[in-house]
Amino acid sequence: MGFVRRRTRRRTMLVAGGLAYAAGRRAGGQGQQEEEYYDEPPPAPPPPAETGATSEMDQLKQLAELHESGVLTDEEFAAEKAKILGT
């Protein structure tokens, strides 16, 4: 009886393997579509924001507010302004 059981198990394994093979072949057509998707170049990164000019302007505005409120003297304001503008 052992021989009959083995044959049944082998046949079941062959059928299951055949089904898996057929399913893989059917999915093979979808794999080509995925490959085409990956052939497209990635989207371009967004352009960098202009931080240099805006940060300098923000710093100058902050310095002007401090100068107007009396926290900074005329000399301190002029020195910090020169540092920011690089002159």
C-alpha positions as CSV (number, residue, x, y, z in Angstrom):
1,M,0.0,0.0,0.0
2,G,2.9,2.3,0.5
3,F,3.6,2.3,-3.3
4,V,0.1,3.6,-4.1
5,R,0.3,6.4,-1.5
6,R,3.6,7.6,-2.9
7,R,2.2,7.6,-6.4
8,T,-0.8,9.7,-5.3
9,R,1.4,12.1,-3.4
10,R,3.7,12.6,-6.4
11,R,0.8,13.1,-8.8
12,T,-0.6,15.7,-6.4
13,M,2.7,17.5,-6.2
14,L,3.1,17.4,-10.0
15,V,-0.4,18.9,-10.5
16,A,0.2,21.6,-7.9
17,G,3.6,22.4,-9.5
18,G,2.0,22.5,-13.0
19,L,-0.6,25.0,-11.7
20,A,2.1,27.2,-10.2
21,Y,4.0,27.1,-13.4
22,A,1.0,28.1,-15.5
23,A,0.2,30.9,-13.1
24,G,3.7,32.2,-13.4
25,R,3.5,32.1,-17.2
26,R,0.2,34.1,-17.1
27,A,1.8,36.7,-14.7
28,G,4.8,36.9,-17.1
29,G,2.9,39.3,-19.4
30,Q,2.2,41.6,-16.5
31,G,5.9,41.7,-15.6
32,Q,6.7,43.3,-19.0
33,Q,4.3,46.1,-18.2
34,E,6.1,46.7,-14.9
35,E,9.5,46.7,-16.7
36,E,8.2,49.4,-19.0
37,Y,7.1,51.4,-16.0
38,Y,10.6,51.2,-14.6
39,D,12.2,52.4,-17.9
40,E,10.7,55.8,-17.4
41,P,13.0,58.3,-15.8
42,P,12.2,59.5,-12.3
43,P,10.5,62.8,-11.9
44,A,12.7,65.8,-11.6
45,P,13.3,67.2,-8.1
46,P,11.7,70.5,-7.3
47,P,13.9,73.6,-7.8
48,P,15.7,74.7,-4.7
49,A,14.2,77.6,-2.9
50,E,16.0,80.9,-2.8
51,T,17.2,81.0,0.8
52,G,20.2,83.3,0.4
53,A,18.3,86.5,-0.5
54,T,15.3,85.9,1.7
55,S,17.3,85.0,4.8
56,E,19.4,88.1,4.4
57,M,16.3,90.2,4.0
58,D,14.8,88.6,7.1
59,Q,17.9,89.3,9.1
60,L,18.1,92.9,7.9
61,K,14.4,93.4,8.9
62,Q,15.0,91.9,12.3
63,L,18.1,94.2,12.8
64,A,16.0,97.2,11.7
65,E,13.3,96.4,14.3
66,L,15.9,96.0,17.0
67,H,17.5,99.3,15.9
68,E,14.2,101.1,15.9
69,S,13.2,99.7,19.3
70,G,16.5,101.0,20.7
71,V,18.1,97.7,21.5
72,L,20.9,98.4,19.0
73,T,23.0,101.5,18.7
74,D,23.8,103.1,15.3
75,E,27.3,101.6,15.4
76,E,26.1,98.1,16.3
77,F,23.4,98.3,13.6
78,A,26.0,99.3,11.0
79,A,28.4,96.6,12.0
80,E,25.8,93.8,11.9
81,K,24.4,95.1,8.6
82,A,27.9,95.0,7.1
83,K,28.4,91.4,8.4
84,I,25.1,90.3,6.8
85,L,25.8,92.1,3.4
86,G,29.4,90.9,3.4
87,T,30.9,94.4,3.0
